[in-house]
Structures are given as C-alpha cells and as structure tokens.
Amino acid sequence: MDPSVLELWQTASGAPFLPTVGKGSQFTVGFLLLVIGLGLTGAFTLNRSLVNIPVLGLPASACLAFGTVYMFCAVGVYV
C-alpha cells in the first residue's frame, strides 16, 4: 500500500464524518422541500412564461429532487 494512502487513512480515523443534515432531521427537511417544490410548481403552472422558468421552474425542480432524496434517506425504499 502506498505510504501516503496509509497516512491519509490514519489521519481520517480521528475526524468522523458529520453530515450537514442529521439523520433525525432528514424527514423534516425532505418534507419541507417537497412542500416548497409543490408550491413553486403550482405557482409556475398558473403563470408559465420564459421569465418564470429560472425564477420558479428551476427552484421547484431542485426542491422536488432534493426533497425526494431526503425522504428516501429518512424513510427508506421498500419495494
């Protein structure tokens, strides 16, 4: 094994990974993002124009995407 990889492995063991959103709050963050995304989607569908695509459409799709991922992480996927 490369000595630099071994050194990196040993220094990383002293600093555990701490996620930005903890496991206990993933459901709340995911649900809030989904609600915001659905609200922005509704506002976008009521007033569709070229100006509203970056203002409402892109944030709506990002909120729905990240909200779905957080809900998958919080609740799990049981198929």
BALOBA-1460 file (C-alpha; in Angstrom, 3 decimals):
// residues 79
<rec num="1" residu="m" x="0.000" y="0.000" z="0.000"/>
<rec num="2" residu="d" x="1.205" y="3.488" z="-0.803"/>
<rec num="3" residu="p" x="2.512" y="5.215" z="2.361"/>
<rec num="4" residu="s" x="0.544" y="8.376" z="1.598"/>
<rec num="5" residu="v" x="-2.723" y="6.400" z="1.474"/>
<rec num="6" residu="l" x="-1.920" y="4.729" z="4.779"/>
<rec num="7" residu="e" x="-1.133" y="8.108" z="6.330"/>
<rec num="8" residu="l" x="-4.386" y="9.550" z="4.988"/>
<rec num="9" residu="w" x="-6.327" y="6.582" z="6.383"/>
<rec num="10" residu="q" x="-4.832" y="7.042" z="9.843"/>
<rec num="11" residu="t" x="-5.473" y="10.789" z="9.974"/>
<rec num="12" residu="a" x="-9.053" y="10.371" z="8.734"/>
<rec num="13" residu="s" x="-9.916" y="7.980" z="11.545"/>
<rec num="14" residu="g" x="-9.608" y="10.814" z="14.062"/>
<rec num="15" residu="a" x="-12.164" y="13.039" z="12.253"/>
<rec num="16" residu="p" x="-15.535" y="11.311" z="11.865"/>
<rec num="17" residu="f" x="-17.915" y="12.350" z="9.089"/>
<rec num="18" residu="l" x="-20.682" y="14.690" z="10.248"/>
<rec num="19" residu="p" x="-23.386" y="15.299" z="7.624"/>
<rec num="20" residu="t" x="-24.941" y="18.723" z="7.169"/>
<rec num="21" residu="v" x="-28.439" y="17.360" z="7.817"/>
<rec num="22" residu="g" x="-28.517" y="14.799" z="10.601"/>
<rec num="23" residu="k" x="-30.484" y="11.547" z="10.499"/>
<rec num="24" residu="g" x="-33.077" y="12.872" z="12.938"/>
<rec num="25" residu="s" x="-33.995" y="15.881" z="10.826"/>
<rec num="26" residu="q" x="-33.912" y="14.327" z="7.342"/>
<rec num="27" residu="f" x="-37.672" y="13.678" z="7.337"/>
<rec num="28" residu="t" x="-38.472" y="17.281" z="8.292"/>
<rec num="29" residu="v" x="-36.084" y="18.740" z="5.709"/>
<rec num="30" residu="g" x="-37.311" y="16.366" z="2.998"/>
<rec num="31" residu="f" x="-40.979" y="17.057" z="3.710"/>
<rec num="32" residu="l" x="-40.377" y="20.816" z="3.785"/>
<rec num="33" residu="l" x="-38.504" y="20.687" z="0.468"/>
<rec num="34" residu="l" x="-41.311" y="18.664" z="-1.119"/>
<rec num="35" residu="v" x="-43.953" y="21.109" z="0.089"/>
<rec num="36" residu="i" x="-41.949" y="24.091" z="-1.182"/>
<rec num="37" residu="g" x="-41.366" y="22.314" z="-4.502"/>
<rec num="38" residu="l" x="-45.053" y="21.543" z="-4.934"/>
<rec num="39" residu="g" x="-45.969" y="25.133" z="-4.097"/>
<rec num="40" residu="l" x="-43.478" y="26.519" z="-6.593"/>
<rec num="41" residu="t" x="-44.698" y="24.050" z="-9.208"/>
<rec num="42" residu="g" x="-48.259" y="25.224" z="-8.675"/>
<rec num="43" residu="a" x="-47.223" y="28.857" z="-8.987"/>
<rec num="44" residu="f" x="-45.274" y="28.043" z="-12.147"/>
<rec num="45" residu="t" x="-48.215" y="26.259" z="-13.766"/>
<rec num="46" residu="l" x="-50.509" y="29.214" z="-13.094"/>
<rec num="47" residu="n" x="-48.192" y="31.687" z="-14.810"/>
<rec num="48" residu="r" x="-45.983" y="29.995" z="-17.396"/>
<rec num="49" residu="s" x="-43.611" y="32.320" z="-19.186"/>
<rec num="50" residu="l" x="-39.990" y="32.372" z="-20.234"/>
<rec num="51" residu="v" x="-39.106" y="34.619" z="-17.281"/>
<rec num="52" residu="n" x="-40.621" y="32.226" z="-14.733"/>
<rec num="53" residu="i" x="-38.520" y="29.249" z="-15.802"/>
<rec num="54" residu="p" x="-35.396" y="30.332" z="-13.857"/>
<rec num="55" residu="v" x="-37.450" y="32.085" z="-11.171"/>
<rec num="56" residu="l" x="-39.961" y="29.330" z="-10.342"/>
<rec num="57" residu="g" x="-39.314" y="26.292" z="-12.541"/>
<rec num="58" residu="l" x="-35.701" y="25.543" z="-11.668"/>
<rec num="59" residu="p" x="-36.061" y="26.043" z="-7.892"/>
<rec num="60" residu="a" x="-39.223" y="23.909" z="-7.957"/>
<rec num="61" residu="s" x="-37.472" y="21.030" z="-9.695"/>
<rec num="62" residu="a" x="-34.450" y="21.302" z="-7.388"/>
<rec num="63" residu="c" x="-36.655" y="21.292" z="-4.276"/>
<rec num="64" residu="l" x="-38.588" y="18.264" z="-5.531"/>
<rec num="65" residu="a" x="-35.384" y="16.401" z="-6.426"/>
<rec num="66" residu="f" x="-33.573" y="17.049" z="-3.147"/>
<rec num="67" residu="g" x="-36.763" y="16.526" z="-1.139"/>
<rec num="68" residu="t" x="-37.266" y="13.125" z="-2.743"/>
<rec num="69" residu="v" x="-33.702" y="12.083" z="-1.972"/>
<rec num="70" residu="y" x="-34.008" y="13.226" z="1.659"/>
<rec num="71" residu="m" x="-37.297" y="11.342" z="2.018"/>
<rec num="72" residu="f" x="-35.671" y="8.209" z="0.584"/>
<rec num="73" residu="c" x="-32.886" y="8.581" z="3.148"/>
<rec num="74" residu="a" x="-35.266" y="9.266" z="6.042"/>
<rec num="75" residu="v" x="-37.973" y="6.702" z="5.370"/>
<rec num="76" residu="g" x="-36.222" y="4.172" z="3.189"/>
<rec num="77" residu="v" x="-37.263" y="2.492" z="-0.031"/>
<rec num="78" residu="y" x="-39.416" y="-0.569" z="0.478"/>
<rec num="79" residu="v" x="-40.340" y="-2.054" z="-2.878"/>
